């Protein structure tokens, strides 16, 4: 295999490193790959609201790993035209980095970064790793971000679909998050059978998300703060609501479970829209005292999750979600918490069944909810250690880094 020490890699992300996603699903991989000897150049789009506040933290992280970071401003408005501007800025910066350092490979996330990676592959002949972490264009439509009834968004959708096809045809390697996505990608006519492909699920920070490290005194204080009694049965939801996350369906289920288990309360660990959560709960006949909302920094999430008897997420089961590996799934499993979820999303059902780590609902009906609620009320003993072991096997960061190193080597020796 080619020595990694002489290889310069440009990683392009439209997510900012000062955003939670960048800190959980970009930097840990790049830090690990730097230890294999690759010289990493990181180009990301940063949101003004959090950039100034979080920049010093990211500066230290990248400096310690020997990563050269090139943050540029993320443009939000006007829609579509701001994205075109961002593409231009990314291309200009990527070209400048290549001119100065001489890049061997560009590694991009889907959507806007992949456009830049495709451009660099064609213009400069640089190796191109196409990290298909979602079926981008379809996810924007199915997540109601691009409404095809709008002629402008229809043009945008068709453009990205065409570019996604081109990227798969000319890339030097592919990464996807799920085995479900792997099957789909291999059926695409533009996919070449000899292309290197790795399935690398979203990794969980198994040190941070570890029930064994939870401070019992802090946990007791948190219960008091949130008015959680010893007899309460806590169901947590982690993350933002809306989009692909089916808030109404989850609250329908919560109502059924509340009727079955009167001590049930529902803790939403969400960054915003708390008023909407409470209003939606009331619409589903869940009284306000049953709903707890809490905003938390990433380092505070494990303590909040530790209050769980179960955790829940329902995701829209659609084509694009076959490519989805919910980060929260690995984090919930790492805490040893059983999950209530639905089928039709990536590899989630397979993982839950393989590791006996929860209950999968196959349809959003009252009958299905009642059957699941009955299982929960029956008090089945869930094996926390087995659930945690599943996270260690499936969502290990070290395993992900090793797979990235393997595909880097395969591409660079071509």
N, C-alpha and C positions, 0 to 999 in steps of 0.2 A: 504493500500500500504506500502511496505517496506520503512523504513526511508532511505533517500538518504545519510544521513550524514556519514554512516558507509561504503559507497560503493566506491571502487576504480575502476576507469575506465581508460583503456588505449585506446587512439585514435591514429590510425596510418594513416599517409598521405604520399603519394609519392610526393605530391606537397610541396614545401618548404613554411614555414611561412614567409620567407623573399621575397617570390614572391607575386605579386598582388593577385593571386587566394587564397593563404593561408590567406592573410589579409582580404579578402572580404567574403570568403566562408568557412572558418574553424574557425578562432579565434572568430568571433562574436558569433557563436553558443556555443563554449566551454566556453566563458566568461559568457554567459547567464546560461548555465547549472551549472557552478560553484556556481552561486547565489542560485541554488536549493539545494546546499549542497554536491554535488558530488565532490570527489577528483579526478581531471583530471590529467592524465599523458599523455603528448603529444610527440609522436615519429614521426619525419619528416625527409625527405631527402632534404638537402639544397644545392643549387648551389653556387659554390665557387665565381662566379662573383658578386653576390649580397649579399652573406652571411655576409661578413665583414662589408659592408656598412650599412646594415639594422638590424644587430643583436641587437644593443643597443635599438632600438625602440621595437623590439619583446620582448627582455628581460624585459623591463618595463611593457609591456602589460600583459605578462603571470604572472609576479610577482604580479602585482596589482590584478589579478584574482585568485591568489593562485594556478596557474597551474604549474606543474613541467614539464619542457621542455627538451627533449632529442634530440637535432639535430645531425644527422649524415651526412656525405658527400654523395652527389648524384654523381654517376659514369655515365658518358655519353658514353665513348668509351672503348673497341670496342663494337659495337651493340650486343645485346643479352647476351654476356658474362659479360658485365658490369652490366646488370640487374640481372643476377645470383649472382654476387658478392653483389649487394645491398640487395637481398633477404636474403643472408646469414647474412649480417650485421644487418638487421632489426630483424631477428629471434634471433640472439645473444643478441641484446639490449633488445628486448621484454622479453626474458627469464630472463635476469638480473633484469629488473624492477619487474617482477612477483616474483622472488625469494626474492627481498628486501622488497617489499611492500605488496604482496599478492593481486592479482587483482581479481575483481568480474566479470568484463566484458571487452571484447575487441570490439571496434567499429572501423570498417575499411571502407575506400573507396575502389572502385573496382580495379581490376587488381592486382598489386604486393601486396598492403596491405591486400587484401582479402586472398591471399595465406598464409600470416602470421597469419591472424585471424583464418583461417581454421586449420592451424597447431596447434595453441594454444588451440583451442577448442578440438581437438583430443588428444593432448599430456597432457594437464593439466585440461581438463574438464571445462574451463572457458566459461561463457556465451558469445555468439558471435552475435553481431549486424552487419548484412551485408548491408551496405549502397550502394545500387546499383544505383549510380548516373549516370551511363551510361552502355550500353551494351558493355563492354570493348573490348572484342576480335573483335567483328564485327565492332566496331567503328574504330579500328586500320586498318582493311582491307578497309572499305568504305572511310576512310580518307586518303588512299594511303600511310599509314605508313608501313604496312606489305603487301608486294606484294606476293600473294600466288603462283606466278610463280617461286619464289625463294624457293627451298626445305626447307631451314632452317626456313623461316618465316611460311611455311605451318606447320612444326612441332610445332613451337611456338604457332600458332593459335589453332591447335588441342589440345595442352596442356592446354591453358587457357580456351578454351571452356569446356573441361572436368572438370577442377577445378571450373569453374563457376557453373556447374551443381552440383558438390559435395557440394559447399558452400551453395547453395539454399536448398539442401537436409538436411543439418545438422545444419544450422543456427538457432538461437533462435528468430530472428526477422529480418524484411526487411524494409528498407526505399528506396523509389524511388522518382524521381523528378516530374513525370507527371502522370496524370490519364490514359493517353494512355499507358504508361509503366505498370501501375498497371494491366490493362486488360490483357496485354501480359504475365506478370509474373504469374498471377493467372491461366493461361492456361498451364503453364509448368507442366509436369507430376511430377517432383520432388518437386514442391511447395506443402507444407502441408496446408490444408484448415484452420487449427487452428493456423497457424503462425501469430503473430502480424505483421501488415503491416501499415505503414504510408506514405502518399504522402506529401512530403515537397519540394516545389519548391525552386530554388535558390533565396535567399532573397536579397532585395535591401536595401541599407542604406538610409532610407527615410529622415533622417536629412541632410545628405550630399547632396543628389540629391533632391533639393527643389528649384524650380524657385523663390519662395518668398524670399529666402535669397541671391539672386544674387545681387552683388554690381553693380549698373548701371554705375558708373564711370569706374569700371574695365572692364565692358562689352564694353563700348564705346572705351576704350583704346585698347582692344583686336581687335575690328573691324578695327580700324585704323592700327594696326600692321599687320593684315591679308589682308589688302586692300579690305575690305568688305564695299560696299556702302550701303546707306539706302535703295536703290531700289533693291538690290540683294536678290534673293530667295535661301536660303541656305538649302541644303540637307546634313545631316551629316551621316557618317559611323563611328561607334565606335569599335575599336579593331583591331586585327591582320587580315591580308588578307591570302587567301590560305586555304588549307585543305578542311574543309567542307563548308567554306564560298565561295560563287560562285562569284568570282571577275568579270569574263567576263560577266556573266548574269547581274550583278548589273550595270556594265558600259554600257551594251546594253540598259538597262532601262534608265540610266542617259542620254544617247544620245537622246532617244525618248523624254524624259522630257525636255531636253535642247532645242530641236526643237520646242516643244510646248510652253515652257516658256523661252524666250531668256535671261531673267535675272537670270536664275538658275546657281548656282555655287555649287561645291561638296567638302565638307570639310571632309577629312579623318583624324580622331583622332586615329592615329596608332603608335605603338611603334617603328616600323622599316620598311624597304623595301619601302621607299618613292619613290625611283627611279623606282621600279617595278610598283608602282601605276600610276605614270605619264606615263611610257611607255605603260602600258595597256590601259590607257585612250586615248593616241594617236592612238593606234591600233583600237580603237572604234570611231575614228574621233571626239574625244573631245579635243579641244585645251588646251594647258598648262595653259592658263589664267583662264580656267574654274575649275581647280583642285587646291585645297589648302591642303597641308599636314602639320600635326602638331603632334609632340610628346608631351605627357603630363603626369605628375605625377597624381596619382589617385585624389588628392584633387583639381587639376586643371580641371578635366573632366567636372564637372557640369557647369562651366563658359563657356567652349567651346560648350557644348551641348545647352546652353541657346541661342546660335546664330541660332538655327535650326528653319526652318519652318516645316520641316519633318525630320525624320531619316529613314534609310534604312538598312536592312540586308536580304540577301538571303542565305539560308542554304540548302545544298544538302538534298533533301527529300528521305531518305533511312531508312532501318529497324532500324539501331542503333540510329538514330536521334529521334525515337519515345520516347526515354528515356531522351531527352535533354530539359533542361530548361535554355535558354540563359540568363546569368546574365544581359547582356546589355538590355534585354527586360524590366525587372523590373526597371532598372535605367532610361531608356528612358521614360517609363510611369510615373515614379515618378516626372519627370521634366514637365509632361503635354504635351509631344511632340507626335503628331500623327506619326504612323509608316507605312512604306511600306515594306511588307514582303511576304513570300510565304507560301503556305499550306504544310502539310505533315511533320511538325516538332513539336514533343511533343504536348503541349496544346496551342501553340501560336495562331493558328487560332481561337480556341474557346474563348480565352481571348480577342483577338482583337474585335471579334464580340460581345462578352458579354458587353464589356465596350465602344463600339463605338470609338475605339482608333486607327483606321487606315484603311488601304486598304490591302487586301490579294489577291495575284496573284496566280491563280491555275495552270498556265502553263507558261513556259518561251518562249513566242512567241511575235512577234512584235504586233500582234493584242491585246494580253492581256496587253502589256505595254502601247499601245496607249489608251486603255480603262481606265487604271489607271491614265495615264497622263491627260486625259480629265477631270476626276473627280477632280484632283488636281488643274488644271487650272480653273475649274469652281468656285473655291474659297469657297468651303464648310466651314462653320464655325465649327471648332472642339472645343468641350467643354473641356478646359484645366482642370477645376476642376473635371470633370467626369473621365478624364483619370488618373489624380492624385489619385482620390478615388479608382479606379481600382487597382492601385499599392498598395495602403494601405490595400486593402482587400485581394489581392492575393499574394503579395510579402512581406508581413510584417515579419520582423525579429522576433518580439516578438511571433507571431503566430507559426513560425518555432521552436523557442525554446520550447514553450509549447508542441508542438507535439513531439519533441525529449524527453522531460521530461516524457511525457505519455508513450512512447514506452520503455524508460529506465525502468520505474516503472513496466510495464507489464512483461518485460523480467526478471527483478531481483526478482520478486515475484513468478516466476515459481518454 
